[in-house]
Amino acid sequence: MDDDLIRLGLVDDEAIMLDEAALSLALPDNPETDLDPYHALLAEMAVRLRDVGAEANTPHERADALSLVIAGEFGFEGDRDAYDAPANADMIRVIDRRRGLPVSLSILYVAAARRVGWTANALDVPGHVLVLIGEADDAVIVDPFRGGVLVGHEQLVALVSASVGPGSNVVQVAAMPNRAILVRLLLNQATRAEGAGRGGRALELYRRITEVAPDAAHAWWQRARLELIDHDVAGAKSSLAAMLEVTRAPALRETITETLRSLVAS
């Protein structure tokens, strides 16, 4: 299973199939699970989307088809009752329960759209993840957590304001690369695990992140911090050295170097 994660860390970002990659990330926590039925369900959703969206030529029509298939026919929706439950960021459990976080549900929407040749990207919105369908001026935004409903400019401003506070009506959101989406999925679990006092579990998740995204400097730092809490000085040194390899910011490099020196001296 670790080999699968390492391979994910080595492939080009555009070669990552988001839904299948998310299943691979969940497998270490569900080691006895046969993934074949899950792969079959993802393929079945794509077949239904191709049928339902056969005449869908505009982003708006394609967004409607996505909502009809993923939320309507297959029943995927946001888990409002147990939002912070770890199962909501575990793709195996998400598929089992048909419930998830914005990021896990966005993965299903983006992957299904791409499987039928449509353009779709996950959008990094403060405190949320949305999906952009289409390109250029006629693209539309949907919210998989709310059943794939369309999100207009005013709703987008309200979402951002709810997270970062009121401000300008000019809202800038960015499409996330595939690997960044997977990191976000794991970070959801890691931060909640540590918040619940499960430092060992958080450390395992940060290790998983650094396998999938070796350039994720923040994850290396968090991994080193938790390794030190776990009295694994050698592991922390190794993590900081790896972080130094992927960090270019001079001030941050100096901080890492000083931390390494202090560990050597201790």
N, C-alpha and C positions, 0 to 999 in steps of 0.2 A: 504493500500500500504506500509506503514511503517513496518507493521508486516512481509510482504514479505522480506523486506530488512534485518530486524532483524534475520529472519530465515536463510537468506543467510550467515549472520555473525556467526551463530551457527553451521552450518553443516560442516562436514569434507571437506577439500579442494578437495579431489578426488571425492567427491559426487556432486560437482557443475557441472551442465551442462552449459557450457559457453554461448551458444547462447540464451538459455532461461533465464539465469541470466541477460544477457545484456539487454534483453527486459524488465525484471523487473526493472532494474535500470532506464530505460527510461520512464517507465509508470508514475511516479510522474509529469513529464513535459508534459505528454499527457494523462491526467486523463480520458478523454472520449473515449479513444481508446479501441476497442475490440481486444484483442490479439489473438483470435482464428485464424483469417486468417494468422497472422504472424507465429504462431506455425505450421499451415498447410503448409506454404511455406517452412519452414525449414525442415519439414518432407518430402516434395516433392523433395527438393534438395538431401536429403539422398537417396531417392528411385532412382532418376536418377543416382546418383553416384554409387549406388550398381549395376545398370544395365550397365552403361558405363564402370565401373571398374571391371566387373565380371571376366575378365581374367588378371587383373593387379596384378601381384605378386611381382614385385620389387618396391622399393620406387620411382624410376624414372617413371615407368609406372603409379603408383598411383598419382604422382604429375601431370602428364599429364592429367589424368582423372579429377582431382580436377579443374585444369585450364579450361578444356573443359566444365565442368558442371557449375561451379560458375561464371567464367568470360565469357565463350562463350555462354552457353545456357541461363543463368539467368542475365547476363550483369553487374555483379558487378565489379567495378574498382575504382581506386583512383581518388579523386576529386582534380585535378591539378588546376582548375580554381578558386576554392574557398576553398583552403586547410584549412584555419582557421575558416570556418563556423561552428558554434556549432552543426549544423545538422549532421556533419560528425562523431561525437562521440555519437550520439543518435541513438541507434540501430533501433528504430521504424522508424526514418527518413532515416536512412541508407538503410533500406529495401524498403522504399517508393521510394527513389531517385536512388537506385542502385549505390550510391557513398559513399565513406567513407575515413577515415584515415587508415594508416597502421594497427593500433591496432584493429579497429572495423572490418576491412576486415579479419585480421588474426583470429579473433574469429570465423568468419563464416567458414574459411578453416579448422581450428583445430576441431571445433565442428562437421562439416560434416564428416570429416575423422573418427573421433571417433565413430560417429553414425553407421558407417559400419564396425567397428572393426579394423580400421587401427591405427597405432601409429602416433601421430602428437602432436607437441608442439610449442607454440609461443616462439620465441627467442628474448631476450632483447638485441637489438643492439643500440648503442648510436644514438639517433635521429631517430630511425626507429624501426619497428617490422617486423620480418620475420617469416617464418614457417618452422620447421624441420619435414620432412616426413621420417618415418622409424627409425631404430636404428642402432647403431654400425657403422661399416666402410662403409656400402653401403647407409647410409642415405643421403638425398638430401635436399637442402634448396631452398625455393621458395619465391617470393615476391608478395603477394596478391595485393599490391598497383599497381603493373604493370602487372596485369592480370595473376598472378601465374607463371611468367617466372622463370626459374632456375637461381640460384645465385651461381656462382663459387667462388673459394677462392680469386681471384684477384678482383672480383666485391665486395666481402665482405670487403676486405681491403680498397677499394676505398670508400665504404659507411662509414666505421669507420673513415677514414682519413678526409672525408668531414665534419664530426661532431666534432672530437676531435683534428684534425691536423695530419700531417704525422708522422709516427713512425715506429715501428717494423712491419714486415710482419706477425708476430705471432698474430693472432686475437683470442681472447677468448670471446665467447658469451655464455650466460646461458639461459636454458629453464626457463620460468616463471611459477610459480604455478598459479593455476586458479584464486585464490583471487587476486594475484598481477596483473594479466591481467585486472581484473575488476577495480581495483584501478587506474591503468594506464589510463583506459578509462575515468574515472571520473576526474582524475587529468588534463587530456587534456582540459576538459571543465572548471574546476576551475581556472586554471592559465590564460586561455584566458579571462574568465569573469572578473577576477581582473585586468588584463591588459587593459581591455576596460572600467575600472572604475566602474564595477558592483560588488562592495564588498558584497552586500547582497546576490546576486546570488552565488558568490564564497563561502560564508559562508554556504549556503544551500547545496552546493555540498560537502564541507568538512564534514558537518554533515552526509551526505549520505555515505561518505567513512568510517567514524568511525562506522556506523551501520553495513556496509558490512564487514569491516576489523577492528574489535576492537583492534587488536594488532598494527595497523599502527600508530606508535608514531608520525611520521612527520605530519600526518593529524590532530592529536589532538593538536599539537603545532600551526599549521596554523589556526585551528578552534578557539583556545584560542586567538590568535593574532587578528583575525577578530572580535571576540566577544568583545574584549577590544575596538577596533575601534568603535564598535557599542554601546559602553558604557554599555555592559552587563558584569559587573564585576563578578556577581555570576556565570554566565555561563562560563566565562573564568576560574574561580577557579575550577569549576567542571571538565572542560576539562583538565586542568593541573593535577588535582588529578587522572583522568583516565589515563593520559599519564604516571604518576609516577608508576601506577600499572603495566604497560607493558614495562617499560624501565629498563634495567639492567646496562647500562654503568654508572659507578660511576660519571664521570664528568658531564654527561647529567642530571643525577638524582640531582646533586648538583645545577645545573642551574635551574631546575624546582622548587626545594625546595626554592631557593632564590627568585625566581619570585613569588611563592605563599606567602612567607613572606612579600614581598613588597606590594602585593595586600591586605593582611590582615592589614598591617600598614597604608595603604592609606585611 
